[in-house]
Amino acid sequence: MTILVGYRADETGIAALHLAALLARSADTDLVVCAVVADAWPVDPTNLDTEFLSYLERVAAQHLDQARARLPEDVRAEFVAHHARSVPRGLLEAADRHDADMIVVGSSSAAAHGRLSLGATAERIAHSSSLPVAMAPRGFRAGAGATVRRVTVAYGGSTDGGELVQAAARVAARVGAALRLAAFAVRPTTLFADTVAGGQDDLVVAQWANRARAAIQAELDSVRQLPDTPERMDAVLGQGYSWPEAIDDAGWTEGDVLVIGSSRGGPVARVFLGSRSSKILRNAPVPVVVVPGVVAEAWADED
């Protein structure tokens, strides 16, 4: 397995590098640190284009030098500069060239600290990649020697959700992490808490919780039939009157990673974030890994 991380010498790049190091250390795998030289037009040797291109190459080399200095010594890494017409295209091309199995990017600086917001690069990659895409919250840092301790799967009960759960279970077992299934419910707000409508809302949520617990238990029972299973498995139902409340209600600790599946409504082989997945991603307080359905299926079927 190879992980590719897009790096630039700013807050976004540093957070992505920390997440990439955490994932690479956990999986004991190789890391490719890539700085993209975005030469958006063909170079004309008769004018100053060549000088500007040389400047961009020097900047990329400086960024890679900074990445070397920041990356812990216990993480195996290759540092590369890749020319492309844009940063997203460059990272996708570099991932293909280096046969990467995952791409890591950082959050936009517009996000609240500790949360995710997709900037232009992350947005393009998240909707164009045929590989899993890991995203670091703004300001994310991983301590020395840190590894993934728990893999939480956002479970929505869809027909293909089982593949994502089994894929995450195999990965969690491989890296020695716990597995947790999480379902989220956003309660509708009502004007008066004691109205009849409010009571009906509580009943609806209670019915949802019972169905979710049963479905999650069935998924965990299925995971227990796998040859290798995580040592610890549990479930949580996050509830609140908003998405941030519901997701925070699940409880999060250092070493957590949240896994969400891409929607079947998008291109079959690519990441496509549906509205629910997008809301979970934008409110997650931990790194998020988005896994395309075909990848989840392949991981679930691995021997």
C-alpha positions as CSV (number, residue, x, y, z in Angstrom):
1,M,0.0,0.0,0.0
2,T,1.2,3.5,-0.8
3,I,-0.2,6.8,0.5
4,L,0.2,10.0,-1.4
5,V,-0.1,13.4,0.3
6,G,-0.3,16.8,-1.3
7,Y,2.0,19.2,0.5
8,R,2.5,22.9,0.5
9,A,4.2,25.0,3.2
10,D,1.1,26.3,4.9
11,E,-1.4,25.3,7.6
12,T,-3.3,23.1,5.2
13,G,-0.2,21.2,4.0
14,I,1.1,20.7,7.6
15,A,-2.2,19.2,8.7
16,A,-2.2,16.9,5.7
17,L,1.3,15.8,6.4
18,H,0.5,15.0,10.0
19,L,-2.4,12.9,8.9
20,A,-0.5,11.1,6.2
21,A,2.3,10.3,8.7
22,L,-0.3,8.9,11.2
23,L,-1.9,6.7,8.5
24,A,1.4,5.5,7.0
25,R,2.8,4.6,10.5
26,S,-0.4,2.8,11.4
27,A,-0.4,0.7,8.3
28,D,3.4,0.4,8.2
29,T,3.4,1.5,4.6
30,D,5.2,3.9,2.3
31,L,4.4,7.6,1.9
32,V,4.9,9.8,-1.2
33,V,5.0,13.5,-0.4
34,C,4.1,15.5,-3.5
35,A,4.5,19.2,-4.3
36,V,2.7,20.2,-7.5
37,V,4.3,22.7,-9.9
38,A,1.2,24.2,-11.4
39,D,2.4,25.4,-14.8
40,A,-1.0,26.3,-16.2
41,W,0.2,27.1,-19.7
42,P,2.8,25.8,-22.2
43,V,6.3,27.3,-21.6
44,D,7.5,29.6,-24.3
45,P,11.3,29.7,-24.3
46,T,11.4,33.1,-26.0
47,N,10.0,35.0,-23.1
48,L,10.0,35.1,-19.3
49,D,7.9,31.9,-18.9
50,T,11.0,29.8,-18.4
51,E,12.1,32.1,-15.6
52,F,8.7,31.9,-13.9
53,L,8.7,28.1,-14.2
54,S,12.2,27.9,-12.7
55,Y,10.8,30.0,-9.8
56,L,7.9,27.6,-9.3
57,E,10.3,24.6,-9.3
58,R,12.5,26.3,-6.6
59,V,9.4,27.0,-4.5
60,A,8.3,23.3,-4.8
61,A,11.8,22.2,-3.8
62,Q,11.7,24.4,-0.8
63,H,8.4,23.0,0.2
64,L,9.7,19.5,-0.1
65,D,12.7,20.4,2.0
66,Q,10.4,21.7,4.7
67,A,8.3,18.5,4.5
68,R,11.4,16.4,5.1
69,A,12.2,18.4,8.2
70,R,8.7,18.0,9.5
71,L,8.2,14.4,8.8
72,P,9.1,12.0,11.6
73,E,12.1,9.7,11.0
74,D,10.0,6.5,11.6
75,V,7.9,7.2,8.5
76,R,9.3,5.9,5.1
77,A,8.8,8.6,2.5
78,E,9.7,9.6,-1.0
79,F,9.5,13.3,-1.9
80,V,8.5,14.3,-5.5
81,A,7.6,17.4,-7.5
82,H,5.0,16.9,-10.2
83,H,4.3,19.3,-13.1
84,A,0.6,19.7,-14.0
85,R,-1.9,22.3,-15.2
86,S,-3.5,22.5,-11.8
87,V,-2.8,21.2,-8.3
88,P,-5.8,18.8,-8.2
89,R,-4.9,17.3,-11.6
90,G,-1.2,17.0,-10.5
91,L,-2.1,15.1,-7.3
92,L,-4.4,12.7,-9.2
93,E,-1.7,12.2,-11.9
94,A,1.0,11.7,-9.2
95,A,-1.2,9.2,-7.4
96,D,-1.6,7.2,-10.6
97,R,2.1,7.4,-11.4
98,H,3.2,6.1,-8.0
99,D,0.4,3.5,-7.8
100,A,-1.0,5.1,-4.7
101,D,-3.8,3.5,-2.8
102,M,-5.0,6.7,-1.0
103,I,-4.7,10.4,-1.3
104,V,-4.4,12.7,1.7
105,V,-5.3,16.4,1.6
106,G,-5.9,19.1,4.2
107,S,-8.9,21.3,5.0
108,S,-9.5,24.8,3.7
109,S,-8.3,27.6,6.0
110,A,-11.9,28.8,6.0
111,A,-12.9,25.9,8.3
112,A,-13.3,26.4,12.0
113,H,-10.3,25.0,13.9
114,G,-10.6,21.3,14.3
115,R,-13.2,21.0,11.5
116,L,-13.2,20.3,7.8
117,S,-14.1,22.5,4.9
118,L,-13.3,21.5,1.3
119,G,-11.2,24.1,-0.5
120,A,-10.9,24.1,-4.3
121,T,-8.2,21.4,-4.4
122,A,-9.9,19.0,-1.9
123,E,-13.3,19.6,-3.5
124,R,-12.0,18.6,-6.9
125,I,-10.1,15.6,-5.7
126,A,-13.0,14.4,-3.5
127,H,-15.2,14.3,-6.5
128,S,-12.7,13.1,-9.1
129,S,-10.7,10.4,-7.3
130,S,-11.2,6.7,-7.8
131,L,-9.1,6.2,-4.6
132,P,-10.0,6.7,-1.0
133,V,-9.4,10.3,0.0
134,A,-8.3,11.1,3.6
135,M,-8.9,14.7,4.8
136,A,-7.3,16.4,7.8
137,P,-9.3,18.9,9.9
138,R,-7.9,22.4,10.1
139,G,-5.0,22.5,12.6
140,F,-4.7,18.7,12.8
141,R,-1.6,17.4,14.6
142,A,-0.5,13.9,15.5
143,G,1.9,13.3,18.3
144,A,5.2,11.5,18.0
145,G,4.6,7.8,17.3
146,A,0.8,8.2,17.1
147,T,-1.3,5.6,15.4
148,V,-4.9,5.1,14.5
149,R,-6.6,3.8,17.7
150,R,-10.3,3.6,16.5
151,V,-12.0,3.4,13.1
152,T,-15.5,4.8,13.3
153,V,-17.8,4.0,10.3
154,A,-20.7,6.4,9.6
155,Y,-23.5,3.9,9.1
156,G,-26.6,4.8,7.3
157,G,-28.2,1.4,6.8
158,S,-28.0,1.4,3.0
159,T,-27.8,-1.8,1.1
160,D,-24.1,-1.3,0.3
161,G,-23.3,-0.2,3.9
162,G,-22.2,-3.7,4.8
163,E,-19.4,-3.7,2.4
164,L,-18.0,-0.4,3.9
165,V,-18.3,-1.9,7.4
166,Q,-16.5,-5.1,6.5
167,A,-13.8,-3.1,4.6
168,A,-13.3,-0.9,7.7
169,A,-13.2,-3.9,10.0
170,R,-10.5,-5.5,7.9
171,V,-8.4,-2.3,7.9
172,A,-9.0,-1.8,11.7
173,A,-7.9,-5.3,12.4
174,R,-4.8,-4.9,10.3
175,V,-3.6,-1.8,12.1
176,G,-4.6,-2.9,15.5
177,A,-7.4,-0.4,16.0
178,A,-10.9,-0.7,17.5
179,L,-14.0,-0.6,15.3
180,R,-17.1,1.5,16.0
181,L,-20.3,1.9,14.0
182,A,-22.0,5.3,14.4
183,A,-25.4,6.3,13.2
184,F,-26.5,10.0,13.4
185,A,-30.0,11.5,13.8
186,V,-30.8,15.2,13.7
187,R,-34.0,15.9,15.6
188,P,-36.4,18.4,14.1
189,T,-36.7,21.6,16.1
190,T,-40.1,22.5,17.5
191,L,-41.4,25.8,18.9
192,F,-42.6,24.2,22.2
193,A,-40.9,21.2,23.6
194,D,-44.2,19.9,25.2
195,T,-46.4,20.1,22.1
196,V,-48.0,17.1,20.5
197,A,-45.6,17.4,17.6
198,G,-42.7,17.3,20.0
199,G,-43.9,14.1,21.4
200,Q,-44.3,12.6,18.0
201,D,-40.8,13.7,17.1
202,D,-39.5,11.8,20.2
203,L,-41.4,8.7,19.1
204,V,-39.9,8.9,15.6
205,V,-36.4,9.2,17.0
206,A,-37.0,6.4,19.4
207,Q,-38.2,4.1,16.6
208,W,-35.2,5.2,14.5
209,A,-32.8,4.4,17.4
210,N,-34.3,0.9,17.8
211,R,-34.0,0.1,14.1
212,A,-30.5,1.5,14.0
213,R,-29.4,-0.6,17.0
214,A,-30.8,-3.7,15.4
215,A,-29.2,-3.0,12.0
216,I,-25.8,-2.2,13.6
217,Q,-25.9,-5.3,15.7
218,A,-26.5,-7.4,12.6
219,E,-23.5,-5.7,10.9
220,L,-21.3,-6.4,14.0
221,D,-22.4,-10.0,14.0
222,S,-21.4,-10.3,10.4
223,V,-18.0,-8.8,11.1
224,R,-17.4,-11.4,13.8
225,Q,-17.5,-14.0,11.1
226,L,-14.5,-12.6,9.4
227,P,-11.1,-14.4,9.7
228,D,-9.5,-11.4,11.3
229,T,-11.5,-9.1,13.4
230,P,-10.8,-6.0,15.6
231,E,-10.2,-6.9,19.2
232,R,-12.8,-4.2,20.3
233,M,-16.0,-3.4,18.5
234,D,-18.9,-1.2,19.6
235,A,-21.6,1.2,18.4
236,V,-22.9,4.6,19.1
237,L,-26.0,6.6,18.2
238,G,-25.3,10.3,17.9
239,Q,-28.4,12.6,18.3
240,G,-28.9,16.4,18.4
241,Y,-30.9,19.3,17.0
242,S,-28.2,20.0,14.4
243,W,-25.5,18.0,12.6
244,P,-22.7,19.4,14.8
245,E,-24.6,18.4,17.9
246,A,-25.4,14.9,16.6
247,I,-21.9,14.2,15.6
248,D,-20.3,15.6,18.7
249,D,-22.8,13.5,20.7
250,A,-21.0,10.3,19.5
251,G,-17.8,11.3,21.5
252,W,-14.4,11.4,20.0
253,T,-10.8,10.9,21.3
254,E,-7.3,11.2,20.0
255,G,-6.5,8.6,17.4
256,D,-10.0,8.5,16.0
257,V,-10.6,8.3,12.2
258,L,-14.1,8.5,10.7
259,V,-14.9,6.5,7.5
260,I,-17.7,7.5,5.2
261,G,-18.8,5.8,2.0
262,S,-19.4,7.6,-1.3
263,S,-22.9,7.8,-2.6
264,R,-24.1,5.4,-5.3
265,G,-25.6,8.3,-7.0
266,G,-22.2,9.4,-8.4
267,P,-19.9,7.8,-10.9
268,V,-19.5,4.1,-10.0
269,A,-15.7,4.1,-9.6
270,R,-15.3,7.5,-8.0
271,V,-15.9,9.3,-4.8
272,F,-19.3,11.1,-4.8
273,L,-20.5,12.9,-1.7
274,G,-24.2,12.8,-1.1
275,S,-25.9,15.4,1.0
276,R,-25.8,13.3,4.2
277,S,-22.1,12.4,3.7
278,S,-21.2,16.0,3.0
279,K,-22.9,17.1,6.3
280,I,-21.1,14.5,8.3
281,L,-17.8,15.4,6.7
282,R,-18.1,19.1,7.3
283,N,-18.9,18.6,11.0
284,A,-16.5,15.9,11.8
285,P,-14.0,16.8,14.6
286,V,-11.5,14.1,13.5
287,P,-9.8,13.0,10.2
288,V,-12.2,11.6,7.6
289,V,-11.6,8.9,5.0
290,V,-14.0,8.8,2.1
291,V,-14.1,5.4,0.4
292,P,-15.6,4.8,-3.1
293,G,-18.0,1.9,-3.2
294,V,-15.9,-0.2,-5.6
295,V,-12.9,0.2,-3.2
296,A,-15.0,-0.8,-0.2
297,E,-16.2,-3.9,-2.1
298,A,-12.6,-4.8,-3.0
299,W,-11.3,-4.3,0.6
300,A,-14.2,-6.3,2.0
301,D,-13.4,-9.3,-0.3
302,E,-9.7,-9.3,0.5
303,D,-8.3,-12.6,1.7
